[in-house]
Amino acid sequence: MSELGTTWRQARERQISAMRLSCEILGNILQIVSADDARSLRDGPDGWSIIEIVCHLRDFDEIFHSRAMMMLECDHPQLPAYDHEAMAIERDYQAESLADAYGALQASRARFAAFFEALTPAQWARGGDHPERDSFSMTDALMQVSAHDLDHLEQITRVMTQARAELGS
């Protein structure tokens, strides 16, 4: 394998580890979130609650996986867009169990990591057109998972920090 091929392989392996780790970090954070706080602590007056964020992560893990599958099965497909706000309402995220939502995310994440680990070099070369990012590679799909997780991990910890600050004032 060429040096460049080794570099890409190592980078992808690190990203797969990062997607597993970000899910574990979320689980550690959720250990200190009560069911009441999961529903009541929000990102601003009209923002999502912690349970809604976790349900969003769970559902978008499946969406990201389905987009990656489309890229394997079709030649440069137009990847579908999703309305995450509408999904939160339609699926009534606020009424879900935090433990169940996180458990489903863990299972989805394990399947998705295994999916990426099994890709051949030819499959890594597949791509599609993302509704928000134009041309989108399989490597982009992998990197999107951890970046998406980080955005929402920051959101959850910010919401919790703000709630704690309000209690102290």
N, C-alpha and C positions, 0 to 999 in steps of 0.2 A: 504494500500500500504506500502511496506517495506521502510525503511529509504533510502536504495540504489535506489529504484524505484523513490522515491520523488526527490532525488538528480539528477538523470538522467532527470526526467521530468523538473525540474527547469533549468538545464543546457541547455536543448533543447529549452525551452521557451526563455531563454536569447539569444541563438543563432538566433532564429527567430526574436527577437527584433533587434539584431545586423544586420541582413540582411536587415531589413526595414530601419534602421538608416543609414547604409552605402549608400543606394540608395538616401536617403534624403540629406546626406552630399554631394554626387555627384551633386545633383540638386542645392544646395547652391553654390558650387564651379562654376558650369556652368553659374550661374547668372552674373558672371563677365568676361565671355569669349565671345568675339564677334565672329560672323560667320567667319570673316577673320582669326582671331587668331585660331579658331578651326581647320582651314585647314592648316594654315601656321606654327604654333608652333609644333615642332617635338621633339621627344626623340632622338636627335642626327641626323646626316645627312641622315641616312637610316632608322631611327626609325619611329614609328607611330605618326600621328598627333592626336590631341585631339579628333576630330570627329571619327577617326579610332578606338581609344580606347573605346569611348562610344558605337560605333556600335559593337565592339568585346564583351563588357560587355552585351549588349542587346542579341546578338546571343548566347553567352555562357550561359546566364541565361536559355534560351530555351533548350540548349543542356544538361545542368545540370538537368533540369526538366525531359527531355526525358529519361535520364539515370536512374533517380530515378523511373520513371514509369516502365521502363524495370525490375528493381529490384522487383517491386511489382507484375508484371505480369508473370515473368519467374523465375525458380529456379536457383539462382546464375548465371545470364547471364554474358557473356563476353561483357563488355561495349565497344562501338565503340570508336575509336580514331578519332580525327578531326585535320585537318591541318589549324590552325588559320591564318597563313600567306596567304595560298591559298584562304581562305574564304574572307579575306580583299580585295584581288584583284578581285576575281570572283564576289563579291557582290558590288564592287566599293564603298566601305565605304567613300572614300574621297568626293564623289559627294552627299552624303546624307545630310539631314537637321539635325542639332544638336537638335533642338526642337523635331522633329519627332522621332529621335533615342532615346532620353531620355524619351519621352512620352511612347514609346513602351517598354522600359526597366521598367518604373514604372508599367505599366499594367502587364507585365510578372512577376515582383517581387511580386505584390499583389496576383496573382494566385499561385505563388510558395510558398509564406508564408502560404496561406490558405491550400495548399496541405500538408505541414508539420504539420500544426495545427490539421488537421483531421486524422492523422495517429493513428492507434491503437497500443498497445504494440506489438502485433504479427507483424504488418507491420514495426515497427521500427527494428525488428529483422532480416528483409530481407537484403540481400546483393548481391554483384556481384564481378566480377573481372575487376578492372579498368586498362586501357591500360598503365598507368604510375605508379600506386600505388598498384598493385596486389589486394589482398582481400580488399573490399571496403564496408563499412556498410552504412545504411541509415543515421546514425549519421555523418559519414564521409561526405556524400553528403551534409548534412546541413552545416557542418563546412566549407566545400570547398567554399561555396558561399561567405561568409564574408571574408575569407582569400583571395580569388581571387579579390574581391572588394578592399580590403586594398592594395594589390599589385598595382592595377591600380589607386587608389586614390593617392597613393604616387607618381606614375609615372606622373600623370597629374599635381599635385602641384609642383613637381620638374621641369617639363618642363616650367610651368608658372614662377616659381622663377628664373630659369636660364634666361628666356626671359627678365624678369624685371631687373635682374642684368646687362644684356648686354645693356639695354637701359640707365642704370645709369652710365655705364663706358664710 
